[in-house]
Amino acid sequence: MAQGLFRVGFTLAEIKNILARAKEQLLAGKTIMEWEEGDVRSRKEQAMPIKDVLAECQDALQYLDPATYGRVITRTVPDYSGGG
């Protein structure tokens, strides 16, 4: 479950950029993220697993733009019907 780590201090554009990079790494099967800024290229291990990055991005996108990405559901609705 997402913890809301990207809700504060990140813009939609930044979150979309993080999401795009995480998806690239996931599709490439990498566990090390590569970052490139101009002529400087660096590699480092993920700060968090890619699945957690994806969940945090989804949470932040829903929080910042619920009209586009759906609202964050924060309540539990019990089902006492016994149907399973």
Secondary structure, 3 states (H helix, E strand, C coil): CCCCCCCCCCCHHHHHHHHHHHHHHHHHCCCEEEEEECCEEEEEECCCCHHHHHHHHHHHHHHHCHHHHCCCCCCCCCCCCCCC
